[in-house]
Amino acid sequence: MGTRPEAPALTERQEARRRRILHASARLASRGGFDAVQMREVAETSQVALGTLYRYFPSKIHLLVATMQDQLEHMHGTLRKKPPAGDTAAERVAQTLMRAFRALQREPHLADAMVRALTFADRSVSPEVDQVSRQTTAIILDAMDLQDPTPQQLSAVRVIEHTWHSALITWLSGRASIAQVKIDIETVCRLIDLTEPGVQE
């Protein structure tokens, strides 16, 4: 059974319903992590029929990955209001990613639920996973103050993104301290300096 293709754009009412669902998902995950997000309870909390919820999100994994994209979008808005102040693009990206990391650190159950969903996601969740990736890329490019990245710069951004996600996983599983995460993020962000034309000394 293939999932129905999504309508090009949601109506205002559908968008409001989708927002309620995502807020309910985030609230439940904040309280009890991955296991606390039960589709029936999400439907009740967001006041939508269970069948309607499944039309928007075919599974709990789809829902939690979409919740991560929504959280990153919100974070992006906050970061734009107060952009990083580093002298180099590498410093600004490291600062931005650590601010995003600390925001997730304040909600460890929610962070764990979203990252777990991202890890469990199979090919059917590709559109939602791509959205998370695009949002993370947009946050990094904004911090770099870059509108038209070169292929090398995009490659560096992808490696930084992978490292950030991996750092989240190792921190959530208790295998890395915040100090270690900061060192890893700062180290990988130096790749940006290597991709800037004419910067090599």
ABEGO torsion letter per residue (X at the ends): XBBBBBBABBBAAAAAAAAAAAAAAAAAAAAAEAAABBAAAAAAAAGBBAAAAAAABABAAAAAAAAAAAAAAAAAAAAAABBBABABAAAAAAAAAAAAAAAAAABAAAAAAAAAAAAABBAAAAAAAAAAAAAAAAAAAAAAGBABBBAAAAAAAAAAAAAAAAAAAAAAAGABBAAAAAAAAAAAAAAAAAABBGABX
